[in-house]
Amino acid sequence: MTTFVWKLHREACELLGIVRTQPSLEVCVDGDTVWIRCKDASDDLQRAFMQLPVVHSVATDDGQLIERGMRVPRGYVAGGPWMPIAEWMRVTLPVAGLSGLAPKAIPLEMVRSEEFKASQLLQTDIQAWAKYAASAPRVRLDHLSFAVAEDSTVFVRGKPLPPISGRRLVVQGRVAVEAGWTWRPALAVEVLEATLAIEPGNFAVLVGDGGWTLLSEEVFVQATRSAVRSASEELGYVC
């Protein structure tokens, strides 16, 4: 029997209201962390938790936690005490005349990932990109497109990516992160897209300090020597 475990920051516990009527759920509070567990959670219940800013894990028989997408255990489930979620999260009537307070946003943080995923996007600078494009065979450029930001940052996408210096990024849905990293809380990419309000045709590049850069599909152009030369000259760089 599989034991599913979720945890989230205590400041976001109000969001658990969508699952408080589930009799199979138990809750344990440990400092600023709220733990929730359930044995053999239904598909509907798992989908409900996909909408919440929680870290999804499965507990082994000895209480070790294996986060979703990971293969090796990391940490242990809280020791208790545990209680039914309906008992812990009692419904109270609001006080008339007082304005409600929205739950505080839970900031994203970037953490190391042990899951390997191929990179489809390269973040580099105009100098490195222009030097490569000036001598690269046309057949290599034909498979690439690029976009240039005002600060001379260049995003190159395609396969294979050029062998030049820069940050290699993994694209998941409409979100891109540096290879070897992922975001926490471990939100489903669809939930993260909705949280960041990323519209179709755009995608966000997450950075290490929790910030992100929004890119539009429309700014990418086919990689040709003339296009790269024109972009580099506009930025004041001539290779």
N, C-alpha and C positions, 0 to 999 in steps of 0.2 A: 504494500500500500504506500503510495507516494504522498509525502507531506510537502505541501507548497508553503513557502514563507515569503512574506512581503514586508518591507519596512519603509517608513517615510518619516520626515521631520515632524515633530510634534506640532509645530505651528500650522501644519496643513491637515491636521487630523479632522477638521470639519468636512473635508472632502470624502471621508469614509461614510458619509451619510447615505451614499448610493448603495452600500452593501450591508448596512447595519441590521437588516432584517434576516440576514443569512444565519440560520441556527448553527451551521457547522464551523463558523469563524470564531477564533479565540484571539484575544488581545493581551499584550504585555507591554508595559511602558518602562523604558530603561533610559533615564535621563531625558535627552531631547529627541530620542528615537521611539517611535511607536512600531511595535512588531505585530504582525497578523499572521496566523497560520491556519491551515485547513488540510485535512487528509482527503486525498482524491477529489480535488476541486473540479467542478463541472466545467465544460467548455464555456458556458455562459458566464460563470463566475470569473474565469480567467480573463475573458474578454472585458469584463467590467473593470478589473484591475489594470488592464492595458490603458485605460483612460486616466489613470491616476499617476502622480509623480512618485512612484514607488520603485524600489529595487526588487526585482523578481529573483527568487532563488528556490532551489529544491534542497530539502534537508536529507542527509544520509541517516542511516540507522543510529550512528553515534553522535548525531547533532551537528555535523559539519555542513556548511552551506556551499552550494555550487550555484553561482549566479548564472542567469540566462546568458547563453553565448559563451560561457566558460566551460572548461573541461576538468579543472582541478578545484578542490575545495578552497574556500577563503573564509576563515573565521567560523564561529559557532553561533547557533541560534540562542536567543536569550533564555536564561534559566527559569524565569518566572518571577512572581506568580502570574498565571494566565487566568483569564475570565472570559465568559461569552461576550461577544461584541455588543449585543443588545443590552447587557447589564452594565457594561463599561460606558457605552455611548447612549445615555438616556435622553429622551426627547423632552425639551423644556419649552414652554411658551415664551415668546418674545415679550419684553416689557414695552408697553405702549408708550409712544412719544419719544423713543430713543432711536437714533439712526443706526443702521447696521454697519458692521465693519467687514470689509472683504478680507479673506485670508491673505496673509503676506505671500508674495511670490517666492518660490524656492529657487535660488540661483543655481545655474548649471556650473559644473566644474568638469574639467578634463582630467581623465585618469588613464593610466596605462592599460592596454588591452592585450590579452594573450592570444587573441584570435587573429589569424592572418587573413587579410583581404587584399586583393590586387588594387593597385592605384590606377585611377583613370584621369587624374588631374595633377598638374605640376604648377606650383607657385614659385616664380623666379623673378629676376630683374631684367630690364631691357637690354643691358649690356651682354649678359650671358646668352639671352635668347637671340639677339641680333648676330652675335658671333657665330652661333650654331647655324642659324638660318642661311648665313652668307655662304657656307661651304657644304651644307647638308645636301645629299642627293634629293632630287625632286620627288622620288618615290616615297621618301620618308616624310616629306612635308605634305604630300597629298593626303595623308591620313591624320593630319593635325589641324586644329583650329586654335585661335588665341584671342585674348582680350587684354587690353592695356588700361591700367588705372592712371589717374593723374599723378600719383606719386611714383610712377615708373614701375610699379609692380605689374608683372605679367602672369596671366593664368593660361596655361597650355593644356589642351585636352586631346585625347586620342590614344591610339595604341599602335605600336609601342611609344611610350613617352620618350622624349629626347634625353640622352645621357649627359645632362648638365646639372649644375648645382641648384639646389632649391628644396622646397618642401613638397614631398609627394603626398597627395591627398586621396582618400577613399570616398567615393560618392555613394550615399545610401539615400534613395528617394530624391528629395530636394535638399539634402544636407551633405556637406563635405567636411571631413575631419582629417587631420594628419595621420598617415599610416602608423599603426601601432598605438593609437589613442582612441578613446571613446568618451561618451558623456555620462555623467552621473548627476541626478537620478537616472536610472536606466529606462528612460521612456521609450516606448515604441516610436519609430521614426515618424509614423503618421501623427502621433500625439505631439511630437516636437515640432513638426511642420505647422500644426494648428496653433501651438503655443507661440511660435515666432511669427505667425501670420504670413507664411511664405506662400505666395500665390503661384499658380501654374505658370511655367515659363521663367521662373526665378529659382535660385537656390542659394543657400546660406553656407558660408565657409566659417566654421567655428574655430576660434583661436584659444590659446592656452589660458588666457586670463578670464575666460568666460564671455568675452565679447564675440561679435560675429560680423562678417561682411556679406552684404547682399549683392549677388551678381544676377544679371539678366541674360537669358539665352540670346537676346538680340544683339548684345555687344560682341559676341564671338564672330570672327571672320576666318575665312579659309587661310591657312598658312601658305603664303607664297613669298618668294624673296622680295618682290616689289612691295607687298603689303607690309612685311616686317621692316623693310628699309624706310617706307613712308612713316610708319609709326615711330621708329627710332629718331628720325629727323625732326618730327613734331615735338619730341621730348628733348631735343637738343643734343642727341647722341648720334655720332657718326662712326661706324666701325671701320 
